[in-house]
């Protein structure tokens, strides 16, 4: 428009110099009305026409352009400037709509997340609680080991919960207390003695006869985020924690509206002057938004989003709700691949204490870590952490939260963190694997990962520790002795009568979370199958007793494919005629096959099913000698029925499941179902005791006291590929397998491999003898072994055996001579 105006002006000047311009009439003013100007134009046209100089009215164009020029100069040109106004209004509307939509989206996102399930809380898995009472069998060294695993510190003063002091056989404890499913166990002091693995003289602060230590957390079931968190209610957080946090992180928390503009400007000025970020301006609300909703990238877009969401959060929710969320969300450390979030979990992670029990020097350290848990990690960078903690204590003093004397006393104390994190990676992956499998039958995976369930298991950390260390140690020794590399093993230990799973080891590397041999390695069980054959026979009490004579002679069995099966004894010998109990004690193959064939293979298959074997079993004669592949866990299930006197007791790893608030969800009660007559099983127990006293398991007494009654059975498969042992004490049933993953020869028998590991495990723990209760309807008689006749006690060659009443031999035999009878009495006296 400006260029066009200039062109018109130039043309008007040309007309004037060329005498073509029309002069204005005299006396006519240039500021007349529009009407006067119009008449002037008409007069000009007439004058030009009469002059005859041009036939074309050229003078009208400059006048028109001149008029346009005046419009630009007298104010009517404002329309040109305001032509941008509609565009600006449209742009503003677009930005307003986009901005409003963005804010609405942020608001919806914020409210949806903040009002729903804020966090995915992993299920926590606990071991059994250690019960302390007079008379309980307890090893002093293992007790001290468990206290250390729980994070107890040795302190003669016992000045806070979670401390202990040992002086010889004397123990003093200050327990922490714990919210058990059946009620709260309060922190208290207690003292007692442990003499020869028996606890005595318990004196508890509450006067109770029994106290429980808090259970060891043995793992969890984690969501993809891998976050560790213990939710806190605001009213349960100590006031000093809140005051310190706000004094250090956000002094104006109670008065601002989510952001602090003055702090932002101040930080901007300081950072600009320094040329780098040296001061932050985020309020506690903004920190919560950043941790809860956003990434940690440093961009203007992210900061703007953070500020907007902080204002929205402050608008919708109370300060108390925001503060409580912050206390549970803030990141405060790392445990392996799991993040420690919130003051509740950080208190346990660093101090193995609940937040309510922390002292000033510990509280100040937790608040100090908010600034940078990695940079100020007290385990990796104690000097940095100490300096930052002391700075927090100075702030606490300056803000009059504590006195100068309190600050000085707190500064004089060490950081006070435990030597290793209480939360580590799942410590017992094989055991937890079984727990998860059992839980998945009743719970959805999503609930296990996000609802904060608490799972109380049956695991005994002391027995688990013994099993892990002794398995690895003996396997190392065996490899050196046998020059046999790559040996592997698995251990399953249950309560002898309860069926509670006490320990489970899936391999020599107990921390490896891969292939679980205890559950998934199914191998031929060898002679561990024989008790089923003999139990099937004893169930027919009218035909078989412990003194029944069996043939131990060569046998040839034709097979459907035209081949023949010719079993042999391990020593390659035939033993002629042997009593049934001796055939079992010495694990004779030939007599067992003769017995099984007389019973019928289907009867033996049925016995396996009643013992708890759920696998489909092929009815072949080789079953009598162990041609059945089971895992160590399945073998334990089978032998549990034997250990529990014929009652089928499901092996269980879980006692109870509660929700995040402690409400009961599931209880796994002790279940019994009779499968065999107790009299029959009592006879089988007697034979399994003979296995240990004089048969294939007698080497156990090289490591265990000869006064300890044991019962068990060894097992060896073809070419010594698998070494098995299943044994019972008064407290435990233990199953051990040793072999190679490639199924190659090990050069080990059941006695030289698995039994050795079992014995080492049991040697390290207090034990009671295996003394099954004599059931009604069973009496003991002295029997002459060779003739299967009743005789007098003390006769040479006689043995005392139990019989179901009415099944004992009816024929009587005198001792061969008075001298023989005296000799027999003397022998029995010293046996």
C-alpha positions in Angstrom: 0.0 0.0 0.0 2.8 2.4 0.8 4.6 1.8 -2.5 1.4 2.5 -4.5 0.9 5.8 -2.7 4.4 6.9 -3.6 3.7 6.1 -7.3 0.7 8.3 -7.3 2.5 11.2 -5.8 5.2 11.0 -8.4 2.7 11.1 -11.2 1.0 14.2 -9.7 4.4 16.1 -9.7 4.9 15.2 -13.4 1.6 16.7 -14.3 2.5 20.0 -12.5 5.9 20.4 -14.3 4.2 19.6 -17.6 1.6 22.4 -17.1 -1.1 19.7 -17.1 -2.1 20.2 -13.5 -5.2 22.2 -12.7 -4.8 25.1 -10.4 -7.3 25.4 -7.5 -9.7 28.3 -7.7 -8.7 31.4 -5.7 -10.0 31.6 -2.2 -10.8 27.9 -2.0 -9.5 26.3 1.2 -8.1 22.8 1.2 -10.0 21.8 4.3 -13.5 22.3 2.9 -16.2 19.7 3.1 -16.3 16.7 0.9 -19.1 18.4 -1.1 -16.9 21.4 -2.0 -14.1 19.1 -3.1 -16.5 17.3 -5.3 -17.6 20.5 -7.1 -14.0 21.5 -7.6 -13.4 18.2 -9.4 -16.3 18.9 -11.7 -15.0 22.4 -12.6 -11.6 21.0 -13.3 -13.0 18.6 -15.8 -14.9 21.4 -17.6 -11.8 23.6 -17.9 -9.7 20.8 -19.4 -12.4 20.0 -21.9 -12.6 23.6 -23.2 -8.9 24.0 -23.6 -8.7 21.5 -26.3 -5.2 20.3 -25.2 -6.3 16.7 -24.8 -9.3 14.7 -25.8 -8.8 12.2 -22.8 -9.5 13.5 -19.3 -6.1 12.9 -17.9 -6.4 15.3 -14.9 -9.0 13.2 -13.1 -6.5 10.4 -12.2 -4.1 12.6 -10.2 -6.9 14.0 -8.2 -8.2 10.6 -7.3 -4.8 9.4 -6.2 -4.3 12.6 -4.2 -7.6 11.8 -2.4 -6.2 8.3 -1.5 -3.1 9.8 -0.2 -5.1 12.1 2.1 -7.0 9.1 3.5 -3.8 7.5 4.6 -2.7 10.6 6.3 -5.9 11.7 8.1 -6.5 8.5 10.2 -8.8 6.5 8.1 -5.8 4.1 7.4 -6.3 2.4 10.7 -8.2 -0.4 8.9 -4.9 -1.4 7.4 -3.3 -2.0 10.8 -6.3 -3.9 12.2 -6.4 -6.3 9.3 -4.2 -8.5 11.6 -6.6 -8.4 14.5 -8.9 -11.3 13.3 -5.8 -13.5 12.7 -4.5 -12.7 16.2 -7.9 -13.4 17.7 -8.1 -16.7 15.9 -4.6 -17.7 17.0 -5.5 -16.8 20.6 -8.6 -18.9 20.4 -6.6 -21.8 19.0 -4.0 -21.5 21.7 -6.7 -21.2 24.3 -8.5 -24.3 23.1 -5.2 -26.3 22.9 -4.1 -25.0 26.3 -7.4 -25.8 27.8 -7.4 -29.3 26.3 -3.9 -29.8 27.6 -4.9 -28.7 31.1 -8.0 -30.8 31.0 -6.0 -33.8 29.9 -3.4 -33.3 32.7 -6.2 -32.9 35.2 -7.9 -36.1 34.1 -4.6 -38.0 34.1 -3.7 -36.7 37.5 -7.1 -37.4 39.1 -7.4 -40.8 37.6 -4.0 -41.9 38.9 -4.1 -40.1 42.2 -7.6 -41.3 43.2 -7.2 -44.9 42.0 -4.6 -47.4 43.0 -1.6 -45.1 43.4 1.0 -47.8 43.7 1.5 -51.4 42.8 2.5 -52.9 46.1 4.3 -56.2 45.7 3.3 -59.2 47.9 5.8 -59.7 50.7 6.8 -63.3 51.5 7.9 -64.1 55.1 9.5 -67.1 56.7 8.1 -68.6 59.8 8.5 -66.5 63.0 11.0 -67.9 65.5 9.1 -68.9 68.7 11.1 -68.7 71.9 10.0 -70.6 75.0 11.6 -72.8 77.6 12.3 -76.3 76.4 12.5 -75.5 72.7 15.4 -77.1 70.8 17.6 -74.2 69.6 21.2 -74.0 68.5 23.0 -70.9 69.8 25.0 -70.3 66.7 22.1 -70.7 64.4 20.0 -68.4 66.6 22.7 -65.7 66.4 22.9 -66.2 62.6 19.1 -65.6 62.3 19.3 -62.5 64.5 21.9 -61.1 62.2 19.8 -61.9 59.1 17.0 -59.9 60.7 19.3 -57.0 61.1 19.7 -57.2 64.9 22.8 -55.5 66.2 24.9 -56.7 69.1 24.8 -54.1 71.9 25.3 -54.6 75.6 23.1 -51.7 76.4 20.0 -53.0 74.5 19.0 -49.4 74.1 16.6 -49.8 71.2 14.5 -52.6 69.5 16.4 -54.8 67.2 19.4 -55.3 69.4 20.9 -58.3 71.2 23.7 -59.3 73.5 25.3 -62.7 73.9 27.7 -63.8 76.6 28.5 -67.5 76.3 25.2 -69.4 76.6 23.3 -66.3 77.9 21.2 -64.2 75.5 19.5 -60.9 76.0 17.2 -59.5 73.3 15.2 -56.3 72.6 12.7 -57.5 70.1 11.0 -55.2 67.5 7.5 -56.4 67.6 5.4 -57.3 64.5 1.8 -57.3 63.3 1.1 -61.0 63.0 -2.2 -62.2 61.4 -3.4 -63.3 64.9 -2.4 -60.1 66.6 0.3 -57.5 67.4 3.5 -58.7 69.0 4.9 -55.7 70.9 8.6 -54.9 71.3 10.0 -56.1 74.5 13.2 -57.2 76.3 13.9 -60.8 77.1 16.7 -63.0 78.4 17.3 -66.8 78.4 20.0 -69.5 78.3 20.8 -72.1 75.7 22.5 -75.2 77.0 23.1 -78.3 74.9 20.7 -77.0 72.2 17.8 -76.5 74.7 16.5 -73.1 75.7 15.8 -72.4 79.4 15.1 -69.7 82.0 13.1 -67.4 79.7 12.3 -64.1 81.2 10.2 -61.8 79.1 9.4 -58.1 79.8 5.7 -58.9 79.4 5.8 -61.9 81.6 4.8 -64.2 78.7 5.9 -67.8 78.5 6.4 -67.4 74.7 7.7 -64.6 72.6 8.0 -64.4 68.8 10.6 -62.7 66.8 9.4 -60.9 63.6 9.6 -63.2 60.6 12.4 -62.7 58.1 11.3 -61.4 54.8 12.6 -63.9 52.3 11.4 -62.3 49.1 8.5 -60.8 47.2 6.3 -61.1 44.1 7.1 -58.0 42.2 5.4 -56.1 39.3 7.4 -54.9 36.3 8.3 -51.7 38.0 10.3 -53.6 40.6 9.5 -51.1 43.4 9.7 -51.8 47.1 7.3 -49.9 49.2 5.8 -50.0 52.7 2.7 -47.7 52.8 2.5 -45.3 55.7 -0.5 -43.4 57.0 0.3 -39.8 57.8 -0.9 -40.0 61.4 1.6 -42.9 62.0 4.6 -40.8 60.8 6.6 -39.3 63.6 6.1 -35.5 63.7 9.9 -34.9 63.7 10.1 -36.6 60.3 7.5 -34.3 58.8 9.0 -31.1 60.3 12.5 -32.0 59.1 11.4 -32.9 55.6 9.5 -29.6 55.2 12.3 -27.6 56.7 14.8 -29.0 54.2 12.7 -29.5 51.1 9.8 -27.0 51.2 9.5 -24.5 54.1 6.3 -22.9 52.6 4.5 -26.1 51.8 1.5 -25.2 53.9 1.0 -21.8 52.2 1.9 -22.1 48.5 -0.4 -23.4 45.8 1.7 -26.1 44.4 4.5 -23.9 43.0 6.6 -21.1 44.5 7.1 -18.3 41.9 9.6 -16.4 44.0 11.7 -19.4 44.5 11.6 -20.1 40.7 12.8 -16.6 39.9 15.5 -16.8 42.6 16.7 -20.1 41.2 16.6 -18.8 37.7 18.7 -15.8 38.6 21.3 -17.9 40.5 21.5 -20.5 37.8 21.9 -17.8 35.1 24.7 -16.1 37.0 26.6 -19.4 37.6 26.0 -20.7 34.1 24.8 -24.1 35.4 22.1 -25.5 37.6 23.2 -24.9 41.2 19.8 -24.3 42.8 16.4 -25.9 42.4 13.0 -24.4 42.9 10.8 -27.4 43.0 8.2 -27.5 45.8 7.5 -30.8 47.5 4.3 -30.9 45.4 6.4 -30.6 42.2 8.7 -33.3 43.4 5.8 -35.6 43.9 4.4 -34.8 40.4 7.8 -35.5 38.9 8.3 -38.8 40.6 4.7 -39.9 40.3 3.7 -38.8 36.8 6.7 -37.6 34.7 10.2 -38.4 33.5 13.3 -36.9 34.9 14.4 -35.2 31.7 15.4 -31.5 32.0 13.3 -29.7 29.4 11.1 -26.6 29.4 8.1 -28.7 28.3 8.5 -31.1 31.2 9.0 -28.3 33.7 5.9 -26.5 32.4 3.9 -29.7 32.7 5.3 -30.3 36.2 4.2 -26.8 37.3 0.8 -27.1 35.8 0.2 -30.5 37.4 1.5 -29.3 40.8 -1.1 -26.5 40.7 -3.9 -28.9 39.8 -2.8 -31.3 42.5 -2.8 -28.6 45.1 -6.3 -27.5 43.8 -7.9 -30.9 44.1 -6.3 -32.4 47.2 -5.5 -31.4 50.7 -2.0 -30.7 51.9 -2.2 -33.8 54.1 -3.1 -36.1 51.2 -0.2 -34.6 49.1 2.2 -35.0 52.0 1.2 -38.6 52.7 1.6 -39.5 49.0 5.1 -37.9 48.9 6.2 -39.8 52.0 5.2 -43.1 50.2 6.5 -42.2 46.7 9.8 -40.5 47.0 12.8 -42.6 45.7 15.4 -43.2 48.4 17.6 -46.0 47.2 18.3 -49.1 45.1 18.4 -52.8 46.1 19.7 -54.7 43.1 17.1 -54.2 40.4 14.4 -53.0 42.9 13.9 -49.4 43.7 13.3 -48.4 47.3 10.4 -45.9 47.5 9.0 -44.1 50.5 10.2 -43.5 54.0 8.7 -46.8 55.3 10.7 -49.1 53.1 13.8 -46.9 53.3 13.7 -47.2 57.1 13.8 -51.0 56.8 16.3 -50.9 54.0 18.9 -48.8 55.8 18.3 -49.5 59.4 16.1 -52.7 59.6 13.7 -50.7 61.8 10.2 -49.3 61.5 10.2 -45.6 61.0 8.6 -45.0 64.4 11.7 -46.5 66.1 14.3 -44.3 64.4 16.5 -41.9 66.3 17.4 -38.3 65.2 20.7 -39.2 63.5 18.8 -41.8 61.4 15.8 -39.6 60.6 18.2 -36.8 59.4 20.0 -39.3 57.2 16.8 -40.4 55.5 15.8 -36.8 54.8 19.3 -36.1 53.6 18.9 -38.8 51.0 16.0 -37.1 49.3 18.5 -34.8 47.6 20.3 -37.7 45.9 20.1 -41.3 47.2 22.8 -42.5 44.8 25.2 -39.6 45.3 24.7 -39.8 49.1 24.4 -43.6 49.4 25.6 -44.2 52.9 27.0 -47.7 52.1 29.0 -46.5 49.1 29.8 -42.9 50.0 29.7 -42.6 53.8 31.7 -39.4 53.8 29.2 -37.6 51.6 26.3 -39.0 53.5 27.7 -37.9 56.8 28.3 -34.4 55.6 24.8 -34.1 54.2 23.2 -35.6 57.3 25.0 -33.1 59.5 23.8 -30.3 57.3 20.2 -31.5 57.8 20.9 -31.6 61.6 22.0 -28.0 61.4 18.8 -27.0 59.6 16.8 -28.8 62.2 18.5 -26.8 64.9 18.2 -23.5 63.0 14.4 -24.2 62.5 14.2 -25.0 66.2 13.0 -28.6 65.6 15.8 -29.8 67.9 18.1 -28.1 70.4 21.8 -27.5 69.8 22.6 -30.2 72.4 20.5 -32.7 70.5 22.1 -31.8 67.2 25.6 -32.2 68.7 24.7 -35.6 70.1 23.3 -36.8 66.8 26.3 -35.6 64.9 28.5 -37.6 67.2 26.8 -40.8 66.2 27.8 -42.9 63.2 25.5 -43.2 60.2 24.0 -46.3 61.8 23.1 -48.2 58.6 23.1 -52.0 58.6 26.1 -53.6 56.9 23.9 -55.0 54.1 20.4 -54.1 53.0 17.6 -55.9 54.7 15.8 -56.0 51.3 18.0 -57.9 48.9 17.1 -60.0 45.8 14.9 -62.9 46.6 17.1 -64.9 48.8 15.6 -68.3 48.3 14.5 -68.6 44.6 13.7 -72.3 44.7 11.5 -72.1 47.8 9.8 -68.9 46.4 9.2 -70.7 43.1 7.1 -73.3 44.9 5.3 -70.6 46.9 4.3 -68.8 43.7 3.1 -72.1 42.1 0.9 -72.8 45.1 -0.5 -69.2 45.2 -1.3 -69.1 41.5 -3.9 -71.8 42.1 -6.0 -69.3 44.1 -4.8 -65.8 43.2 -4.4 -63.8 40.0 -0.9 -62.7 39.2 -2.0 -59.1 39.1 -3.2 -59.2 42.7 0.0 -60.9 43.8 2.0 -58.1 42.2 0.0 -55.0 43.2 -2.3 -55.5 46.2 0.3 -55.6 49.0 -0.5 -59.1 50.2 1.5 -60.6 53.0 2.3 -64.3 52.6 3.4 -66.2 55.7 5.3 -69.4 54.8 6.6 -72.4 56.7 10.2 -71.9 55.8 12.7 -72.2 58.7 15.7 -69.9 57.7 18.1 -71.9 60.0 17.3 -75.2 58.3 17.4 -73.6 54.9 20.8 -72.1 55.6 22.1 -75.5 56.8 20.7 -77.2 53.8 22.2 -74.8 51.3 25.7 -74.6 52.8 26.0 -78.4 53.5 24.8 -79.3 50.0 27.4 -77.1 48.4 30.2 -78.1 50.8 29.7 -81.9 50.4 29.3 -81.7 46.6 32.7 -80.0 46.5 34.3 -82.7 48.6 32.7 -85.5 46.5 34.0 -84.0 43.3 37.5 -84.0 44.6 37.3 -87.5 46.0 35.6 -89.1 43.0 37.3 -86.9 40.4 33.8 -86.3 39.1 32.9 -82.8 38.0 29.6 -81.2 37.5 27.8 -82.8 40.3 24.4 -81.3 41.2 22.0 -81.8 44.0 18.6 -80.9 45.5 17.2 -80.9 49.0 13.7 -81.0 50.4 13.0 -80.9 54.1 9.6 -81.0 55.8 8.2 -81.3 59.2 8.2 -85.1 60.1 4.5 -85.1 60.9 3.1 -81.7 59.9 4.0 -81.7 56.2 5.2 -78.1 56.4 7.9 -77.4 53.9 10.9 -76.2 56.0 13.6 -76.0 53.4 14.0 -76.4 49.7 17.2 -76.1 47.7 17.1 -76.3 43.9 20.8 -76.8 43.2 24.3 -76.3 44.6 24.1 -72.6 43.6 21.2 -71.8 45.9 20.9 -68.2 44.7 20.4 -69.2 41.1 16.8 -68.5 40.0 16.9 -70.9 37.0 16.2 -74.6 36.8 14.6 -75.8 40.0 15.9 -79.4 40.4 13.9 -79.9 43.6 10.6 -79.5 41.8 11.4 -80.1 38.1 14.2 -82.6 37.9 12.4 -86.0 37.5 14.8 -88.9 37.8 14.5 -92.6 38.4 14.1 -93.1 42.2 15.9 -96.5 42.4 15.5 -98.3 45.7 13.4 -95.5 47.2 10.6 -97.4 45.6 11.0 -100.5 47.7 9.1 -99.2 50.8 6.0 -99.1 48.6 6.5 -102.8 47.7 7.0 -103.9 51.3 4.1 -101.7 52.5 1.8 -103.4 50.0 2.8 -106.7 51.4 2.3 -105.7 55.0 -1.1 -104.5 54.2 -1.9 -108.2 53.7 -1.1 -109.0 57.3 -2.6 -112.5 56.9 0.1 -113.3 54.4 3.1 -111.2 55.3 4.9 -110.2 58.5 8.4 -108.9 59.2 9.6 -112.5 59.7 8.1 -113.9 56.5 10.9 -115.7 54.6 11.6 -114.6 51.0 13.6 -116.1 48.2 16.6 -114.1 47.2 17.5 -116.0 44.1 18.1 -115.3 40.4 14.9 -114.7 38.4 14.4 -114.3 34.6 11.3 -112.4 33.4 10.4 -112.6 29.7 9.4 -109.2 28.2 6.7 -108.6 25.5 9.4 -107.6 23.0 11.1 -110.9 23.2 13.9 -109.8 25.6 14.3 -110.9 29.1 14.7 -109.0 32.4 17.3 -110.4 34.8 17.6 -108.2 37.9 20.6 -108.6 40.1 21.6 -107.6 43.7 24.0 -104.7 44.0 26.7 -107.0 45.3 26.0 -109.5 42.5 25.3 -112.3 45.0 22.3 -114.4 45.8 21.4 -114.7 49.5 19.1 -117.7 49.5 16.2 -117.4 52.0 16.0 -114.2 54.0 13.4 -112.7 56.4 11.3 -109.9 54.9 12.7 -107.2 57.2 16.3 -108.1 56.3 15.6 -107.9 52.6 14.3 -104.4 53.1 17.2 -103.4 55.5 19.9 -104.5 53.0 17.9 -103.4 49.9 18.1 -106.8 48.2 16.8 -106.6 44.7 16.1 -110.2 44.0 13.9 -110.8 47.1 12.1 -107.6 46.4 11.2 -108.7 42.9 10.0 -112.1 44.1 7.8 -110.3 46.6 6.5 -107.8 44.2 5.6 -110.5 41.6 3.7 -112.4 44.3 1.7 -109.3 45.2 1.0 -108.3 41.6 2.3 -105.1 40.0 -1.2 -103.4 40.0 -1.3 -103.7 43.8 2.0 -102.0 44.1 0.9 -99.3 41.7 -2.2 -98.7 43.9 0.1 -98.4 46.9 2.1 -95.7 45.2 -1.1 -93.8 44.5 -2.2 -94.0 48.2 1.3 -92.7 49.2 0.5 -89.6 47.2 2.2 -90.2 43.9 0.0 -88.6 41.3 2.1 -89.4 38.2 0.8 -92.1 35.8 2.8 -95.2 36.6 3.5 -97.9 34.0 2.7 -101.4 35.5 6.1 -103.0 34.7 8.0 -105.3 37.0 10.9 -102.9 37.0 8.8 -100.6 39.1 9.7 -102.8 42.1 13.3 -101.6 41.8 12.6 -98.0 41.1 11.8 -97.6 37.4 9.7 -94.6 38.2 10.9 -91.0 37.7 10.0 -88.4 40.3 11.3 -85.1 41.5 12.7 -84.7 45.0 9.6 -82.8 46.0 7.4 -85.6 44.7 9.5 -88.1 46.7 9.1 -86.0 49.8 5.3 -86.0 49.2 5.4 -89.8 49.0 7.6 -90.3 52.1 5.5 -87.7 54.0 2.7 -90.3 54.2 5.1 -92.8 55.6 6.5 -90.3 58.1 3.0 -89.3 59.3 2.1 -92.9 60.2 0.0 -93.6 57.1 -1.9 -90.3 57.0 -1.7 -88.5 53.7 -0.5 -85.0 54.6 -0.1 -82.5 51.7 3.2 -80.8 51.7 2.5 -77.1 52.2 4.7 -74.1 52.0 2.2 -71.4 53.0 0.5 -71.0 56.4 -1.6 -67.9 55.8 -2.2 -65.0 53.4 -3.5 -61.6 54.6 -4.3 -58.4 52.7 -2.4 -55.1 53.0 -4.3 -54.2 56.2 -3.8 -57.6 57.8 -7.2 -58.9 57.0 -7.3 -62.7 56.5 -7.6 -64.1 53.0 -6.5 -67.7 53.1 -5.4 -70.1 55.8 -3.8 -73.4 54.9 -4.8 -75.7 57.7 -3.2 -79.0 58.7 -5.0 -81.7 56.8 -5.0 -85.5 57.4 -6.4 -88.4 55.4 -5.8 -91.9 56.5 -4.4 -94.1 53.7 -2.9 -97.0 55.6 -3.5 -98.8 58.9 -1.2 -97.3 61.6 -0.2 -100.8 62.6 1.1 -101.6 59.1 3.1 -98.3 58.9 4.6 -99.0 62.3 6.1 -102.2 61.0 7.5 -100.3 58.0 9.0 -97.8 60.3 10.8 -100.6 62.1 12.3 -101.9 58.9 13.4 -98.4 57.9 15.1 -98.0 61.3 17.0 -101.3 60.6 18.1 -99.7 57.3 19.9 -97.1 59.4 21.1 -99.3 62.2 22.5 -102.2 60.3 21.6 -101.8 56.6 22.6 -99.5 53.8 22.1 -96.3 55.8 24.4 -97.2 58.8 27.1 -94.8 57.7 24.9 -91.9 58.9 26.1 -92.8 62.4 29.6 -91.8 61.5 28.3 -88.2 61.7 25.3 -88.5 64.0 25.0 -89.7 67.6 24.4 -93.5 67.9 21.8 -92.6 70.5 19.7 -90.9 67.9 17.1 -93.2 66.4 16.8 -92.6 62.6 14.7 -94.2 59.9 15.3 -94.0 56.1 16.0 -95.5 52.8 18.9 -95.2 50.3 18.5 -95.3 46.6 20.9 -95.9 43.7 19.9 -96.2 40.0 21.5 -98.1 37.2 25.2 -97.3 36.6 25.1 -95.1 39.7 23.6 -92.2 37.8 21.4 -91.0 40.7 22.1 -91.1 44.4 19.1 -90.8 46.6 18.3 -90.7 50.3 15.0 -90.2 52.2 15.3 -90.1 56.0 13.4 -89.2 59.1 14.3 -87.9 62.6 11.8 -87.0 65.3 11.6 -83.5 63.8 12.3 -83.7 60.1 11.8 -85.7 56.9 14.6 -85.0 54.4 15.0 -86.0 50.8 18.3 -85.5 49.0 19.2 -86.2 45.4 22.7 -86.1 43.8 23.4 -86.5 40.1 24.5 -84.8 37.0 22.4 -82.7 34.6 23.7 -84.7 31.7 22.6 -87.9 33.3 26.1 -89.4 33.2 27.6 -91.7 35.8 28.4 -90.3 39.2 30.2 -93.2 40.8 28.0 -92.6 43.9 25.6 -94.8 45.7 22.8 -93.6 47.8 24.9 -94.1 50.9 28.1 -92.4 49.6 26.4 -89.4 48.1 22.9 -88.3 49.2 23.0 -89.9 52.6 26.3 -88.0 53.4 24.7 -84.7 52.6 21.6 -85.6 54.6 23.7 -86.5 57.6 25.7 -83.3 57.5 22.5 -81.2 57.4 21.0 -83.0 60.3 24.3 -82.9 62.3 24.2 -79.1 62.4 20.7 -78.9 64.0 19.1 -80.0 67.2 17.4 -83.4 66.8 15.0 -85.7 68.5 15.0 -89.4 67.9 12.5 -91.0 65.5 10.4 -92.9 68.0 7.0 -93.7 66.5 4.2 -94.3 69.0 3.3 -98.0 69.4 -0.2 -98.3 68.0 -2.9 -100.4 69.7 -3.0 -103.9 68.2 0.8 -104.3 67.9 2.9 -106.5 70.2 6.6 -107.5 70.2 7.8 -111.1 70.1 11.2 -112.8 70.0 11.6 -114.8 66.8 14.2 -117.3 65.7 15.2 -115.9 62.3 16.0 -119.1 60.5 12.9 -121.1 61.6 10.4 -118.2 61.8 9.3 -119.4 65.3 8.6 -117.7 68.6 11.2 -118.1 71.2 12.4 -116.6 74.5 14.1 -113.3 74.9 17.9 -113.5 75.0 18.2 -116.6 72.9 21.1 -116.6 70.5 20.0 -116.0 67.0 16.7 -114.5 68.2 15.4 -111.0 67.2 12.6 -109.0 68.7 10.1 -108.0 66.1 6.7 -106.2 66.2 3.6 -108.1 64.9 0.1 -107.1 64.4 -1.8 -109.0 67.1 -2.8 -112.4 65.7 -0.2 -112.5 63.0 2.8 -113.6 65.1 4.1 -117.2 64.5 2.3 -119.8 66.6 5.1 -122.4 66.8 7.5 -122.1 69.7 11.2 -123.0 69.7 13.4 -123.4 72.8 16.9 -122.0 72.9 19.4 -124.5 71.6 21.2 -124.7 75.0 21.5 -122.9 78.3 24.9 -121.6 77.2 23.3 -120.2 74.1 20.6 -118.5 76.1 23.1 -116.9 78.4 25.2 -115.8 75.4 22.1 -114.3 73.9 21.3 -112.4 77.1 24.8 -110.9 77.3 24.6 -109.9 73.6 21.3 -108.1 74.1 22.6 -106.4 77.2 25.4 -104.7 75.3 23.4 -104.1 72.0 
